[in-house]
């Protein structure tokens, strides 16, 4: 991809900011791992070979009859009988002692002709919804549950991986759409000024005084809790965050010489706003983005903590913090929630600080 000289200079400035650059590398690695959560933490195998055919249970539905079982429901791959069926392909060999038979086939102590297939499991053999038989709940970390289990015996490590992905996707969607709306509204206010600015300001004052929590409670009571409804409500109340900064920059730049010259030459208002003034206003806008990102993540966690966020079955980091408060005898829940939020927010703030400095022509890095 060919970059303009200006963008190449910005990328060089960003790379020279070591804290921002390495934060981007670490965050990209963590986010990529979370996007592959199904192959890292799952109660289904990643890949199964059975009678010469390959299956991907982590991403597709396969009934038990696919592996010569009796039921048309989805195969329970942790069931010793299903594991024995995959290994031997013989139902009669799996009726008495399926665990011993599957283990013997895997160890190679049975004849090679008996072996019909194998399965590759993820490192964490639990989904974020998997209910485990661990006795007491929450249970402390051990070799099976690296970060322990919560008060419903679900694996905390799996819920953190899936919850990290959900939080980042939610934040990226809300921040991107809110920023576009906020920048457009602030640009219109600041550029045209006068009555347009006055009307917009009064509308923003009315909108800003609306109790967002009450609106969320009412909408969830009517429509039910869902991810996309929460995204919509967050955008609805989040877009004014950048309006004030962009408006101030456009009010300052609208009377500068190059803007007045462009108007005199007959350049369209839209071109002047978004091609000439907006790039000069990006430094102030990017200064606010770390606060918008951190606020979006915090608001999602706070809503989940209060019980008005994502559905109860969703992997929620805020719900993990709530469980930490309700189970003070299980400190691993509190430590996990704290370090997850601290690392995630710190990396994002460092990245956006680097982007802000890269767009600032007054700053250079040696």
C-alpha positions as CSV (number, residue, x, y, z in Angstrom):
1,X,0.0,0.0,0.0
2,X,1.4,3.4,-1.1
3,X,1.3,6.0,1.6
4,X,1.5,9.8,1.1
5,X,4.6,11.5,2.5
6,X,2.5,13.0,5.2
7,X,1.1,9.6,6.3
8,X,4.6,8.1,6.1
9,X,5.8,10.8,8.5
10,X,2.9,10.0,10.8
11,X,3.7,6.3,10.8
12,X,7.4,7.0,11.5
13,X,6.4,9.2,14.5
14,X,4.1,6.5,15.8
15,X,6.8,3.9,15.6
16,X,9.3,6.1,17.3
17,X,6.9,6.3,20.3
18,X,7.9,2.9,21.7
19,X,5.3,2.8,24.4
20,X,2.5,3.3,21.8
21,X,4.0,1.0,19.2
22,X,4.6,-2.0,21.6
23,X,1.1,-1.4,23.1
24,X,-0.3,-1.8,19.6
25,X,1.7,-5.0,19.1
26,X,0.6,-6.5,22.4
27,X,-3.0,-5.4,21.9
28,X,-3.1,-6.8,18.4
29,X,-1.8,-10.1,19.6
30,X,-4.4,-10.3,22.4
31,X,-7.2,-9.3,20.1
32,X,-6.2,-11.8,17.5
33,X,-6.1,-14.5,20.2
34,X,-9.6,-13.5,21.3
35,X,-10.9,-13.6,17.7
36,X,-9.7,-17.2,17.7
37,X,-11.4,-17.9,21.1
38,X,-13.2,-21.0,19.7
39,X,-9.9,-22.8,19.1
40,X,-8.4,-21.7,22.4
41,X,-11.2,-22.3,24.8
42,X,-14.0,-24.7,23.8
43,X,-15.8,-27.8,25.1
44,X,-15.7,-29.2,21.5
45,X,-12.7,-30.4,19.6
46,X,-11.0,-28.2,17.0
47,X,-10.7,-31.0,14.5
48,X,-12.0,-34.6,14.4
49,X,-10.9,-37.3,11.9
50,X,-13.4,-40.1,11.7
51,X,-13.3,-42.9,9.1
52,X,-11.1,-40.8,6.7
53,X,-13.3,-37.6,7.0
54,X,-12.5,-34.4,8.8
55,X,-15.0,-32.5,11.0
56,X,-14.7,-29.1,12.7
57,X,-17.1,-29.3,15.7
58,X,-15.8,-26.0,17.1
59,X,-17.6,-24.2,14.3
60,X,-20.3,-26.6,13.0
61,X,-23.1,-28.8,14.3
62,X,-22.7,-32.5,14.1
63,X,-25.3,-35.0,15.5
64,X,-24.1,-38.0,17.4
65,X,-25.3,-40.2,14.6
66,X,-22.4,-38.8,12.5
67,X,-20.1,-40.9,14.7
68,X,-22.4,-43.9,14.7
69,X,-24.2,-42.9,17.9
70,X,-27.9,-43.3,18.7
71,X,-29.1,-39.7,19.0
72,X,-29.7,-37.0,16.5
73,X,-28.9,-34.2,19.0
74,X,-25.4,-32.6,19.0
75,X,-22.7,-34.9,20.1
76,X,-21.4,-34.4,23.6
77,X,-17.7,-34.7,22.8
78,X,-16.7,-34.9,26.5
79,X,-18.9,-38.0,26.9
80,X,-16.6,-41.1,27.2
81,X,-19.0,-43.0,24.9
82,X,-18.7,-40.4,22.2
83,X,-14.9,-40.3,22.6
84,X,-14.8,-44.1,22.4
85,X,-17.0,-44.0,19.2
86,X,-14.7,-41.5,17.5
87,X,-11.7,-43.6,18.5
88,X,-13.0,-47.1,17.6
89,X,-16.1,-46.6,15.5
90,X,-17.7,-49.7,17.2
91,X,-20.6,-49.2,19.5
92,X,-20.3,-52.7,21.0
93,X,-16.7,-51.8,22.1
94,X,-18.0,-48.7,23.9
95,X,-20.8,-50.0,26.0
96,X,-19.0,-51.6,29.0
97,X,-15.9,-49.5,29.6
98,X,-15.8,-46.6,27.1
99,X,-13.1,-44.6,29.0
100,X,-10.7,-47.5,29.2
101,X,-11.3,-48.5,25.5
102,X,-10.7,-44.9,24.2
103,X,-7.6,-44.6,26.4
104,X,-6.3,-47.9,25.1
105,X,-6.8,-46.9,21.5
106,X,-5.1,-43.6,22.1
107,X,-2.2,-45.3,23.7
108,X,-1.9,-47.8,20.9
109,X,-2.3,-50.9,23.2
110,X,-5.2,-52.1,21.0
111,X,-4.8,-53.4,17.5
112,X,-4.4,-50.7,14.8
113,X,-7.4,-52.0,13.0
114,X,-9.6,-50.9,15.8
115,X,-8.6,-47.2,15.6
116,X,-11.0,-45.2,13.4
117,X,-10.4,-41.6,14.3
118,X,-8.9,-39.0,16.6
119,X,-9.7,-35.5,18.0
120,X,-7.6,-32.4,18.5
121,X,-8.8,-30.4,21.6
122,X,-8.1,-26.7,22.4
123,X,-5.8,-25.8,25.3
124,X,-8.7,-24.9,27.5
125,X,-11.4,-27.6,27.2
126,X,-14.2,-25.3,28.4
127,X,-16.5,-22.9,26.7
128,X,-17.7,-19.7,28.5
129,X,-21.1,-21.4,29.0
130,X,-19.8,-24.8,30.1
131,X,-21.0,-26.0,33.6
132,X,-18.3,-28.0,35.2
133,X,-18.5,-30.6,38.0
134,X,-16.0,-29.1,40.4
135,X,-17.7,-29.6,43.7
136,X,-17.6,-26.3,45.5
137,X,-18.2,-23.1,43.6
138,X,-16.3,-20.9,43.0
139,X,-13.3,-23.1,43.0
140,X,-9.7,-22.0,43.1
141,X,-7.3,-22.2,40.1
142,X,-5.8,-25.6,39.3
143,X,-4.3,-27.4,36.3
144,X,-7.8,-27.8,34.8
145,X,-9.1,-24.3,35.4
146,X,-6.2,-21.9,35.1
147,X,-8.1,-19.0,36.7
148,X,-10.5,-21.0,38.7
149,X,-14.3,-21.1,38.3
150,X,-17.1,-18.6,39.1
151,X,-20.1,-19.2,41.4
152,X,-21.9,-21.2,38.6
153,X,-18.8,-23.4,38.0
154,X,-18.0,-21.8,34.6
155,X,-14.3,-21.5,33.7
156,X,-13.0,-18.0,34.4
157,X,-10.2,-18.2,31.8
158,X,-12.7,-19.0,29.0
159,X,-15.0,-16.2,30.1
160,X,-12.2,-13.7,30.2
161,X,-11.1,-14.6,26.6
162,X,-14.6,-14.4,25.2
163,X,-15.4,-11.4,27.3
164,X,-12.3,-9.5,26.1
165,X,-13.4,-10.1,22.5
166,X,-16.9,-8.9,23.2
167,X,-15.8,-5.8,25.0
168,X,-13.4,-4.8,22.3
169,X,-15.8,-5.4,19.5
170,X,-18.5,-3.4,21.4
171,X,-16.1,-0.6,22.0
172,X,-14.8,-0.4,18.4
173,X,-18.3,-0.3,17.0
174,X,-19.7,2.3,19.4
175,X,-16.6,4.5,19.2
176,X,-16.4,4.4,15.4
177,X,-20.0,5.3,14.8
178,X,-20.2,7.8,17.7
179,X,-17.1,9.6,16.5
180,X,-18.4,9.9,12.9
181,X,-21.7,11.3,14.2
182,X,-20.1,13.6,16.7
183,X,-17.5,15.0,14.3
184,X,-20.1,15.7,11.7
185,X,-22.4,17.4,14.1
186,X,-19.6,19.5,15.6
187,X,-18.3,20.4,12.1
188,X,-21.7,21.7,11.1
189,X,-22.1,23.7,14.3
190,X,-18.7,25.3,14.2
191,X,-18.6,26.0,10.5
192,X,-22.0,27.6,9.9
193,X,-22.3,29.1,13.4
194,X,-25.1,31.7,14.0
195,X,-28.6,30.3,14.4
196,X,-27.5,26.8,13.3
197,X,-25.0,26.7,16.2
198,X,-27.6,28.1,18.6
199,X,-30.3,25.6,17.8
200,X,-27.8,22.6,17.9
201,X,-26.5,23.8,21.3
202,X,-30.0,23.9,22.8
203,X,-30.8,20.5,21.5
204,X,-27.6,19.1,22.9
205,X,-28.4,20.6,26.3
206,X,-31.8,18.9,26.3
207,X,-30.3,15.6,25.1
208,X,-27.5,15.7,27.6
209,X,-29.9,16.0,30.5
210,X,-31.8,12.9,29.5
211,X,-31.3,10.1,32.1
212,X,-29.6,7.4,30.0
213,X,-29.9,4.7,32.6
214,X,-33.7,5.1,32.8
215,X,-33.9,4.9,29.0
216,X,-31.8,1.7,29.0
217,X,-34.0,0.1,31.7
218,X,-37.2,1.0,29.8
219,X,-36.0,-0.3,26.5
220,X,-34.7,-3.5,28.0
221,X,-37.9,-4.1,29.8
222,X,-39.8,-3.7,26.5
223,X,-37.5,-5.2,24.0
224,X,-35.3,-7.5,26.1
225,X,-31.6,-7.4,26.6
226,X,-29.4,-7.9,23.5
227,X,-26.0,-6.9,22.2
228,X,-27.1,-4.7,19.3
229,X,-29.8,-2.9,21.4
230,X,-27.0,-2.0,23.8
231,X,-24.8,-0.8,21.0
232,X,-27.7,1.3,19.6
233,X,-28.4,2.9,23.0
234,X,-24.7,3.6,23.7
235,X,-24.3,5.3,20.3
236,X,-27.5,7.3,21.0
237,X,-26.0,8.8,24.2
238,X,-22.3,8.7,23.2
239,X,-22.1,10.7,20.1
240,X,-22.2,14.2,21.8
241,X,-18.8,13.5,23.5
242,X,-16.7,14.9,20.6
243,X,-19.1,17.6,19.5
244,X,-17.7,20.3,21.7
245,X,-14.1,19.8,20.7
246,X,-14.8,19.7,17.0
247,X,-17.1,22.7,17.2
248,X,-14.5,24.8,19.0
249,X,-11.8,23.9,16.4
250,X,-14.2,24.8,13.5
251,X,-15.2,28.1,15.2
252,X,-11.6,29.0,15.4
253,X,-10.7,28.0,11.8
254,X,-13.8,29.3,10.0
255,X,-12.4,32.8,9.8
256,X,-8.8,32.0,8.9
257,X,-7.3,33.3,5.7
258,X,-7.2,30.0,3.8
259,X,-10.9,29.3,4.6
260,X,-11.9,32.7,3.4
261,X,-9.8,32.4,0.3
262,X,-11.5,29.0,-0.5
263,X,-14.9,30.5,-0.1
264,X,-14.0,33.4,-2.4
265,X,-12.8,30.9,-5.0
266,X,-16.2,29.1,-4.8
267,X,-15.1,25.9,-3.1
268,X,-18.1,24.0,-1.7
269,X,-18.7,24.2,2.0
270,X,-18.5,20.4,2.4
271,X,-15.0,20.4,0.7
272,X,-13.8,23.2,3.0
273,X,-15.1,21.5,6.1
274,X,-13.8,18.0,5.6
275,X,-10.8,18.4,3.4
276,X,-9.2,21.6,4.7
277,X,-10.5,22.3,8.3
278,X,-11.0,18.8,9.7
279,X,-7.4,17.6,9.3
280,X,-6.3,20.6,11.3
281,X,-8.9,19.7,14.0
282,X,-7.9,16.1,14.2
283,X,-5.3,16.6,17.0
284,X,-7.8,18.0,19.4
285,X,-10.3,15.3,18.3
286,X,-7.8,12.4,18.8
287,X,-6.9,13.9,22.2
288,X,-10.5,13.0,23.3
289,X,-10.6,9.6,21.8
290,X,-8.8,7.8,24.7
291,X,-11.4,9.1,27.1
292,X,-14.2,8.0,24.7
293,X,-12.8,4.5,24.4
294,X,-12.2,4.2,28.2
295,X,-15.6,5.6,28.9
296,X,-17.3,3.1,26.5
297,X,-15.6,0.1,28.1
298,X,-16.3,1.4,31.6
299,X,-20.0,2.0,30.8
300,X,-20.4,-1.5,29.4
301,X,-18.8,-3.0,32.5
302,X,-20.9,-0.7,34.8
303,X,-24.1,-1.8,33.1
304,X,-23.2,-5.4,33.4
305,X,-22.3,-4.9,37.0
306,X,-25.7,-3.4,37.7
307,X,-27.5,-6.1,35.7
308,X,-28.7,-3.8,32.8
309,X,-26.0,-4.7,30.3
310,X,-25.6,-7.8,28.1
311,X,-27.8,-10.9,28.4
312,X,-27.0,-13.1,31.4
313,X,-25.6,-15.8,29.2
314,X,-23.0,-13.5,27.5
315,X,-19.4,-13.5,28.6
316,X,-19.3,-10.3,30.5
317,X,-16.3,-8.8,32.3
318,X,-18.6,-6.6,34.4
319,X,-20.5,-9.6,35.6
320,X,-17.2,-11.1,36.6
321,X,-16.5,-8.0,38.7
322,X,-19.9,-8.4,40.3
323,X,-19.1,-12.0,41.2
324,X,-15.9,-10.9,42.7
325,X,-17.8,-8.5,45.0
326,X,-20.3,-11.2,46.0
327,X,-17.6,-13.8,46.6
328,X,-15.0,-12.1,48.7
329,X,-13.7,-15.6,49.8
330,X,-12.6,-16.1,46.2
331,X,-10.0,-13.4,45.6
332,X,-8.9,-14.9,42.2
333,X,-12.1,-13.4,40.7
334,X,-11.3,-9.9,41.9
335,X,-7.7,-10.1,40.7
336,X,-8.7,-11.5,37.3
337,X,-11.3,-8.7,36.8
338,X,-8.9,-6.0,37.9
339,X,-5.9,-7.0,35.8
340,X,-8.1,-7.6,32.7
341,X,-9.5,-4.1,32.9
342,X,-6.2,-2.5,33.8
343,X,-4.3,-4.1,30.9
344,X,-7.0,-3.5,28.4
345,X,-7.5,0.1,29.2
346,X,-3.8,0.9,29.6
347,X,-3.0,-0.6,26.1
348,X,-5.8,1.3,24.4
349,X,-4.9,4.6,26.1
350,X,-1.3,4.3,25.1
351,X,-2.2,3.5,21.5
352,X,-4.5,6.5,21.1
353,X,-1.9,8.7,22.8
354,X,0.6,7.6,20.1
355,X,-1.9,8.2,17.3
356,X,-2.6,11.7,18.7
357,X,1.1,12.6,18.9
358,X,1.6,11.2,15.4
359,X,-1.0,13.6,14.0
360,X,0.5,16.5,15.8
361,X,3.0,18.3,13.5
362,X,4.6,20.0,16.5
363,X,5.8,16.7,18.0
364,X,8.7,14.6,16.8
365,X,10.4,11.5,18.4
366,X,14.0,10.8,18.2
